Amino acid sequence: MRTASFIAAALLAALPAAAQAQGVNAAAGARQVSVEVREAGKLVAASSVRLQLGRPAAISMDGPFAMRLRVDAQEGAGYTVRPNLTANGPSGWTRLDAPTMSVTPGQQGKARVERPSGPPLEIAVSVD
């Protein structure tokens, strides 16, 4: 019984260190992602978020747009970015498109998004 108490105490003492190490690993996989949405060349929405690689994140944007975004590391250098853009219109929120793009660190990845009405949108994403 006494041995079990020592083992339990050792495990409890190790928990904060394990949690802290997990936090360090999570921070290493985090990236700052900036997004711009343009309509006919005019900036209509922009936002920036810090997210974990491989985990989707919701991005709040000004205007009638919202986005869920996932960024995955590519082998070598760069990222695969999957933005899922939605727009709020007369009939409520509508999913517009979810293009996939490759983004090189320090560069912008761009994709064109067609809409049911209105000119197409251009999404630009950078990952730092």
Summary of the structure (lengths in Angstrom):
residues: 128
radius of gyration: 20.5
end to end distance: 52.8
largest distance: 73.5
contacts: 338
relative contact order: 0.16
helix: 21%
strand: 52%
